[in-house]
C-alpha cells in the first residue's frame, strides 16, 4: 500500500471506534438496570478514559511537541491550551451543559490524527502507534461522550453526532498529510496546545466524575488506562 492508502485505512479503523463506543454506551444504558453496578461501570469507564488521555499527552503529545519546539514556544502553546479550555469550560458550564468527555476525546483525536498523517511518510512506527492509541482511546471516550450528549440531546441525535465525528480522524489525518508533512513546528504547537487543554479537563472534570463514594475500584481504571498507553508505546515505539 502507498502511504496515503495506509493513512486512510488506519485512520478510518481508528475513527470507527467512536461510533462503536457510542453504540455500546447506548445499549449498555438501555439494557442494564440502574443500580450500584451500573454506576461503578460508568465510573470505571470514565477513569479508564482519563488514564488513556493522561498516557496520550505524557507519552506521545508532550514529548513529540517538545522535540519540535524551543522551550519558550512549548510554554506558550501549553499555557494557551490550558487557558483556552478554562474559558471554554466555564462558558459551557454557564449554559448548564457538560461535554467534558466529548471535548477530551476531540482534544487528543484531532492533534494525534494530524500528527499521524504528517509523520507517517517519514516515521511509519510513530504513525502506527498513533493509530493504535487513537483507536484504543476512542472506545471508552466515546462511551462516556455519549452519556454527555444524552444529557442534552436524544439518543438518535447523540449517536448521529458520534457517527459524524468518527470521520474527523480521517479528515485530520489527510489534512496533516497534505498540509503539515513539512511543518513539524505547527504540528508540535497543536500537540502542546491540546495537551494543556487535556490536563485542565482531566483534573477539572474527568477525574472528579470518576470518583465514587466509599469505593476505590474506579481509580484502578485510571491506572489501567495509563498502563494500556504504556504497552502501546513500548510495543510500537
C-alpha positions in Angstrom: 0.0 0.0 0.0 1.1 3.6 -0.6 1.5 5.9 2.4 -1.8 7.7 1.5 -3.7 4.4 1.4 -2.2 3.3 4.7 -3.2 6.6 6.3 -6.8 6.3 5.0 -7.1 2.7 6.2 -5.6 3.2 9.7 -7.3 6.5 10.5 -10.6 5.1 9.3 -10.3 2.0 11.5 -9.3 4.2 14.5 -12.2 6.6 13.8 -14.9 4.0 13.6 -14.4 3.1 17.3 -16.0 6.5 18.1 -19.4 5.2 16.8 -18.9 1.8 18.2 -18.2 3.2 21.7 -21.4 5.3 21.4 -23.4 2.2 20.3 -22.0 0.2 23.2 -22.9 3.0 25.7 -26.5 3.2 24.2 -27.2 -0.5 24.6 -25.5 -0.6 28.0 -27.8 2.2 29.2 -30.9 0.6 27.6 -30.4 -3.0 28.9 -28.7 -2.7 32.2 -30.9 -1.6 35.0 -30.0 1.3 37.3 -28.1 0.4 40.4 -24.7 0.4 42.0 -23.1 -2.0 39.5 -24.1 0.3 36.6 -22.7 3.3 38.4 -19.5 1.5 39.1 -19.1 0.5 35.4 -19.7 4.1 34.3 -17.2 5.5 36.8 -14.5 2.9 35.9 -15.0 3.7 32.2 -14.6 7.5 32.9 -11.4 6.8 34.9 -10.1 4.4 32.2 -10.6 7.1 29.6 -8.9 9.7 31.8 -5.9 7.3 32.2 -5.7 6.9 28.4 -5.8 10.7 28.0 -3.0 11.1 30.5 -1.0 8.4 28.7 -1.5 10.1 25.4 -0.3 13.5 26.5 2.5 12.3 28.7 3.9 9.6 26.4 3.1 11.0 22.9 1.8 14.5 22.6 4.1 16.4 25.0 7.4 14.5 24.2 6.8 14.9 20.4 5.8 18.5 20.8 8.8 19.3 22.9 11.1 17.8 20.2 9.7 20.1 17.6 9.8 23.4 19.5 12.1 25.5 21.7 11.2 25.8 25.4 9.6 29.3 25.1 7.1 28.1 22.4 6.5 24.9 24.4 5.4 27.0 27.4 3.3 29.4 25.3 1.3 26.8 23.4 0.8 24.6 26.5 -0.4 27.7 28.5 -2.7 28.8 25.7 -4.4 25.4 25.6 -4.9 25.4 29.4 -6.3 29.0 29.5 -8.4 28.4 26.3 -10.2 25.4 27.7 -10.6 27.0 31.1 -12.7 29.7 29.4 -14.5 27.3 27.2 -15.3 25.0 30.1 -16.7 28.0 32.1 -18.8 29.1 29.1 -20.3 25.7 28.7 -21.0 25.4 32.4 -22.8 28.7 32.4 -25.1 27.2 29.7 -25.9 24.4 32.1 -24.3 21.7 29.9 -21.4 19.3 30.4 -19.5 17.9 27.4 -16.0 17.5 29.0 -15.8 13.9 27.8 -16.5 14.9 24.2 -14.0 17.7 24.4 -11.4 15.4 25.9 -11.9 12.9 23.1 -11.6 15.6 20.4 -8.6 17.2 22.1 -6.5 14.1 21.6 -8.2 12.7 18.5 -7.6 15.7 16.2 -3.9 16.5 17.0 -3.0 12.9 17.1 -4.6 12.3 13.7 -3.0 15.4 12.3 0.3 14.1 13.6 -0.3 10.6 12.2 -0.9 12.0 8.8 2.0 14.4 9.0 4.7 11.9 10.2 3.6 8.7 8.5 5.7 9.0 5.4 8.9 9.6 7.4 8.1 7.6 10.6 5.9 4.6 10.0 6.3 3.4 13.6 5.1 6.6 15.1 2.2 6.7 12.6 1.1 3.2 13.5 1.5 3.9 17.3 -0.7 6.9 17.0 -3.4 5.0 15.0 -3.4 2.3 17.7 -3.6 4.8 20.5 -6.4 6.7 18.8 -8.5 3.6 18.3 -7.9 2.4 21.8 -8.8 5.8 23.3 -11.9 6.3 21.3 -13.8 3.4 22.7 -14.0 4.5 26.4 -14.0 8.2 25.5 -17.0 7.9 23.1 -18.7 5.6 25.6 -18.6 8.5 28.1 -19.1 11.2 25.5 -22.4 9.5 24.6 -23.5 9.9 28.2 -22.6 13.6 28.0 -24.5 14.1 24.8 -27.5 12.1 26.0 -28.0 14.6 28.8 -28.5 17.3 26.1 -29.9 15.5 23.0 -32.0 12.5 22.1 -30.4 9.1 21.8 -30.7 9.2 18.0 -29.1 12.6 17.7 -26.3 11.7 20.1 -25.4 8.7 18.0 -25.6 10.7 14.8 -23.2 13.2 16.2 -20.7 10.4 17.1 -21.2 8.9 13.7 -20.2 12.2 12.1 -17.3 12.6 14.5 -16.0 9.1 13.5 -14.8 10.7 10.2 -13.0 13.6 11.9 -9.9 11.4 12.5 -9.7 10.6 8.7 -10.1 14.2 7.8 -7.5 15.3 10.3 -5.0 12.7 9.1 -5.4 13.7 5.5 -5.1 17.4 6.5 -1.8 16.5 8.3 -0.5 14.5 5.3 -1.2 17.2 2.7 -0.5 20.4 4.7 1.8 19.6 7.6 4.2 16.9 6.4 6.9 19.6 6.1 5.7 21.7 9.1 6.8 19.9 12.3 6.6 23.1 14.3 2.9 23.6 13.5 2.2 20.0 14.5 4.2 20.4 17.7 2.3 23.5 18.6 -1.1 21.8 18.1 0.0 18.8 20.2 1.1 21.1 23.1 -2.0 23.3 22.9 -4.1 20.2 23.1 -2.0 18.8 26.0 -2.6 21.9 28.0 -6.4 21.6 27.5 -6.3 17.9 28.3 -4.5 18.5 31.6 -7.2 21.0 32.6 -10.1 18.8 31.6 -8.7 15.7 33.3 -8.4 17.4 36.7 -11.3 19.8 36.5 -14.0 17.5 35.0 -13.0 13.9 34.2 -11.2 12.8 37.4 -13.9 14.2 39.8 -16.6 12.5 37.8 -14.8 9.1 38.1 -14.9 9.2 41.9 -17.5 7.0 43.6 -18.1 7.5 47.4 -16.8 4.6 49.5 -15.5 2.7 46.5 -11.9 2.6 45.4 -12.2 0.4 42.3 -12.8 3.2 39.7 -9.4 4.7 40.5 -7.8 1.4 39.3 -9.4 2.1 35.9 -7.2 5.2 35.5 -4.1 3.2 36.2 -5.2 0.5 33.8 -5.8 3.2 31.1 -2.4 4.6 31.6 -0.9 1.1 31.5 -2.5 0.4 28.2 -0.9 3.5 26.8 2.5 2.4 28.1 2.0 -1.0 26.4 1.2 0.7 23.1 4.2 2.9 23.3 6.5 0.0 24.2 5.1 -2.3 21.6 5.2 0.0 18.6 7.7 2.6 19.8 
